[in-house]
């Protein structure tokens, strides 16, 4: 890329993709160093949707962590931390942020180093507000949550890359209300649950589907608490 003026330039060469993120065969972004799944207290986070994103990222080989935004709207912050401890115990980092109250914003900025990051999440979770906070003078348009549907209204319609003043790049993508896994097999969905991996291949039967089969290592891990029941139930929902 060769700059030709303020915020303008021309592509001079195409490099091989190290990785890519796509949905229904539509490319969203490529050569990503860190993916941030942004959820919010309102519209309320959905665990199955979170797991869909995580499964896709794991299969794409993309490092992914979670941002819980708008925590100032919470009536019970301890419950939110309990909810997301499921993901922290599985090895994901979780950042709890409030743009309005500046909670943990500075520490989050420090995580955005000289790499390429992407924000993904539903409409209305505050991605645009967060980017405005991270990149001063950008002034992305921000919409209110729909009172009727409790869902966000799309403000970002195209995937856009922004340069972070302190270094690195940030990709903003349109809000996604649904994230289908049509192009993933059941085995790929299984491997997309990070904490399941130590137990894969340990079942009595090689063709175990981890549903009703006897001596299933995955189900045994659920019973003893090595795999959280909610994550296991979401796995079943995704393969059926």
QUIWOHU-V527683 format. One record per residue. N is the residue number from 1. RES is the residue in three letters. PHI is phi in degrees with one decimal (999 if undefined). Layout:
n res phi
N RES PHI
N RES PHI
//
This chain:
n res phi
1 UNK 999
2 UNK -120.0
3 UNK -61.6
4 UNK -120.4
5 UNK 173.1
6 UNK -65.0
7 UNK 58.1
8 UNK -137.1
9 UNK 177.9
10 UNK -128.5
11 UNK -79.5
12 UNK -106.4
13 UNK -160.6
14 UNK -111.6
15 UNK -96.2
16 UNK -65.0
17 UNK -75.0
18 UNK -78.7
19 UNK -159.0
20 UNK -153.8
21 UNK -118.2
22 UNK -138.4
23 UNK -140.2
24 UNK 51.1
25 UNK 67.2
26 UNK -102.6
27 UNK -68.3
28 UNK -98.2
29 UNK -163.8
30 UNK -140.1
31 UNK 55.9
32 UNK -97.8
33 UNK -91.5
34 UNK -149.3
35 UNK -104.0
36 UNK -114.9
37 UNK -86.8
38 UNK -97.7
39 UNK -121.7
40 UNK -146.6
41 UNK -64.6
42 UNK -144.2
43 UNK -63.8
44 UNK -62.3
45 UNK -65.3
46 UNK -118.3
47 UNK -64.7
48 UNK -66.3
49 UNK -66.8
50 UNK -57.7
51 UNK -67.6
52 UNK -61.5
53 UNK -59.1
54 UNK -63.6
55 UNK -62.1
56 UNK -62.6
57 UNK -63.9
58 UNK -61.8
59 UNK -71.4
60 UNK -86.8
61 UNK 71.0
62 UNK -101.6
63 UNK -62.0
64 UNK -135.7
65 UNK -132.4
66 UNK -120.7
67 UNK -113.4
68 UNK -101.2
69 UNK -100.5
70 UNK 61.0
71 UNK -67.3
72 UNK -66.9
73 UNK -86.2
74 UNK -75.3
75 UNK -90.7
76 UNK -149.9
77 UNK -64.8
78 UNK -62.8
79 UNK -67.5
80 UNK -62.2
81 UNK -64.0
82 UNK -64.8
83 UNK -57.4
84 UNK -87.8
85 UNK -64.6
86 UNK -57.0
87 UNK -79.2
88 UNK -64.2
89 UNK -69.2
90 UNK -85.7
91 UNK 105.6
92 UNK -92.7
93 UNK -85.0
94 UNK -125.5
95 UNK -106.4
96 UNK -102.8
97 UNK -126.1
98 UNK -142.2
99 UNK -68.3
100 UNK -61.9
101 UNK -106.9
102 UNK 61.1
103 UNK -74.3
104 UNK 63.1
105 UNK -66.6
106 UNK -62.8
107 UNK -67.7
108 UNK -71.0
109 UNK -56.0
110 UNK -65.5
111 UNK -80.9
112 UNK -92.1
113 UNK -89.3
114 UNK -75.7
115 UNK -137.5
116 UNK -101.6
117 UNK -113.4
118 UNK -134.5
119 UNK -98.9
120 UNK -126.5
121 UNK 158.2
122 UNK -64.2
123 UNK -65.2
124 UNK 90.9
125 UNK -82.9
126 UNK 98.5
127 UNK -62.5
128 UNK -65.1
129 UNK -62.4
130 UNK -67.5
131 UNK -65.6
132 UNK -58.6
133 UNK -72.6
134 UNK -79.1
135 UNK -124.7
136 UNK -57.0
137 UNK 71.8
138 UNK -76.5
139 UNK 56.7
140 UNK -67.3
141 UNK -70.1
142 UNK -123.2
143 UNK -111.4
144 UNK -81.8
145 UNK -74.1
146 UNK -65.4
147 UNK -64.9
148 UNK -73.2
149 UNK -92.8
150 UNK 62.9
151 UNK -109.5
152 UNK -77.3
153 UNK -101.0
154 UNK -64.1
155 UNK -111.4
156 UNK -100.9
157 UNK -109.6
158 UNK -132.7
159 UNK -75.4
160 UNK -131.2
161 UNK -102.1
162 UNK -119.0
163 UNK -90.4
164 UNK -83.1
165 UNK -54.0
166 UNK -82.4
167 UNK 122.8
168 UNK 94.5
169 UNK -128.7
170 UNK -131.0
171 UNK -102.6
172 UNK -105.6
173 UNK -119.8
174 UNK -59.5
175 UNK -62.1
176 UNK -121.5
177 UNK -80.2
178 UNK -131.4
179 UNK -136.0
180 UNK -79.3
181 UNK -118.3
182 UNK -59.9
183 UNK -93.8
184 UNK -109.9
185 UNK -79.8
186 UNK -60.7
187 UNK -65.6
188 UNK -69.3
189 UNK -62.9
190 UNK -58.5
191 UNK -70.7
192 UNK -77.8
193 UNK -96.1
194 UNK -53.4
195 UNK -77.6
196 UNK -78.5
197 UNK -56.8
198 UNK -63.3
199 UNK -104.3
200 UNK -68.4
201 UNK 88.0
202 UNK -99.6
203 UNK -73.4
204 UNK -64.2
205 UNK -104.7
206 UNK -63.5
207 UNK -94.8
208 UNK -59.4
209 UNK -96.0
210 UNK 64.5
211 UNK -115.6
212 UNK -123.7
213 UNK -71.6
214 UNK -73.3
215 UNK 51.2
216 UNK -88.9
217 UNK -65.9
218 UNK -66.1
219 UNK -65.6
220 UNK -63.9
221 UNK -65.7
222 UNK -65.9
223 UNK -62.7
224 UNK -94.1
225 UNK 92.4
226 UNK -74.7
227 UNK -123.4
228 UNK -71.7
229 UNK -56.3
230 UNK -65.6
231 UNK -67.5
232 UNK -63.9
233 UNK -64.2
234 UNK -65.6
235 UNK -59.5
236 UNK -61.4
237 UNK -63.0
238 UNK -77.0
239 UNK -98.2
240 UNK -113.1
//
